[in-house]
Amino acid sequence: MGRDPFTDAVCRQDEWYEDAVLRRGNLWDWKIGDESDTEQAERHTIAAQLCRTCPNYHDQTCADEHTLMTTHYGEHPGIWAGTRHTPKADQ
């Protein structure tokens, strides 16, 4: 079995798990609780900026994973590979 290609992903680092506990949601999630649209947009901007520093952004594995998840399991909104994926209900 090969190495997990997401081991070094920015979103998998401990500091972002700790941040998710404090926020009660992941930085890359579409919506967290009762956050305002402005708070959501600011959080998405930070997440997208962090994505652009990630090895999985540069080698396309994150974008490929989002395509795979969407194909097999349906809609997966949130920030994937630095791109904001809006749920159909919010479009």
Backbone torsions as a table, in degrees:
resi	resn	phi	psi	omega
1	MET	NA	137.0	-176.6
2	GLY	-81.8	173.0	178.4
3	ARG	-71.0	141.6	176.1
4	ASP	-62.7	119.4	-177.4
5	PRO	-68.4	-10.3	-178.2
6	PHE	-103.4	9.5	-179.6
7	THR	-55.2	-40.8	-177.5
8	ASP	-96.8	8.1	-179.5
9	ALA	-61.3	139.4	179.7
10	VAL	-55.9	-44.0	-176.3
11	CYS	-69.0	-10.9	179.6
12	ARG	-98.1	0.1	-177.3
13	GLN	-76.7	148.1	-175.2
14	ASP	-52.7	-39.8	-176.9
15	GLU	-60.2	-30.2	-179.1
16	TRP	-82.9	-24.2	171.1
17	TYR	-68.1	-43.4	178.4
18	GLU	-63.3	-41.2	177.1
19	ASP	-61.5	-40.7	179.9
20	ALA	-62.9	-37.2	177.6
21	VAL	-64.0	-45.3	-180.0
22	LEU	-65.4	-39.8	-178.8
23	ARG	-80.2	-17.3	-172.1
24	ARG	64.9	34.5	177.8
25	GLY	173.7	158.0	-176.8
26	ASN	-79.6	142.0	179.0
27	LEU	-53.3	-31.4	-175.8
28	TRP	-92.0	-1.0	178.3
29	ASP	-67.0	157.4	177.1
30	TRP	-66.7	-52.9	-175.9
31	LYS	-137.9	140.8	175.8
32	ILE	-121.0	115.9	174.4
33	GLY	48.3	-129.8	-175.6
34	ASP	-103.9	30.6	179.3
35	GLU	-63.0	149.8	178.5
36	SER	-75.4	166.5	176.4
37	ASP	-60.5	-37.1	178.6
38	THR	-65.8	-45.5	177.9
39	GLU	-61.4	-41.6	178.8
40	GLN	-61.9	-47.4	-179.3
41	ALA	-61.8	-41.4	178.6
42	GLU	-64.4	-42.5	179.4
43	ARG	-65.3	-42.3	178.7
44	HIS	-63.3	-37.6	178.0
45	THR	-62.6	-44.7	178.3
46	ILE	-62.3	-46.2	-179.3
47	ALA	-60.1	-45.6	-179.5
48	ALA	-63.7	-38.8	177.5
49	GLN	-64.0	-42.0	177.9
50	LEU	-64.5	-39.0	178.0
51	CYS	-55.3	-40.0	-175.9
52	ARG	-69.3	-8.4	175.4
53	THR	-98.9	-0.5	-171.2
54	CYS	-91.8	139.4	176.9
55	PRO	-61.8	-28.6	-179.7
56	ASN	-75.2	-19.3	172.5
57	TYR	-73.3	-45.2	-174.2
58	HIS	-72.8	-29.5	179.3
59	ASP	-100.2	7.0	174.7
60	GLN	72.4	5.5	-178.6
61	THR	-66.2	-33.3	179.2
62	CYS	-69.1	-45.8	177.7
63	ALA	-61.0	-41.2	178.3
64	ASP	-64.8	-39.3	178.9
65	GLU	-64.4	-41.0	177.9
66	HIS	-62.7	-43.0	177.7
67	THR	-61.0	-44.5	178.8
68	LEU	-61.9	-47.9	-179.7
69	MET	-61.8	-43.2	-179.6
70	THR	-66.3	-41.0	179.8
71	THR	-64.2	-44.0	-174.7
72	HIS	-86.9	-32.1	-171.8
73	TYR	-121.8	-2.0	-178.5
74	GLY	93.8	-168.1	-173.9
75	GLU	-51.8	133.6	175.6
76	HIS	-132.2	81.0	-178.1
77	PRO	-72.3	163.7	179.2
78	GLY	126.9	-162.8	179.6
79	ILE	-100.2	118.9	178.4
80	TRP	-130.7	125.9	177.4
81	ALA	52.9	38.6	176.9
82	GLY	76.8	6.8	-177.9
83	THR	-114.4	137.0	178.9
84	ARG	-85.0	115.8	179.1
85	HIS	-103.6	105.5	-176.0
86	THR	-82.5	132.6	176.1
87	PRO	-65.4	147.9	-178.1
88	LYS	-55.7	-36.2	-178.9
89	ALA	-63.0	-24.8	-178.4
90	ASP	-98.4	0.5	-177.0
91	GLN	-84.2	NA	NA
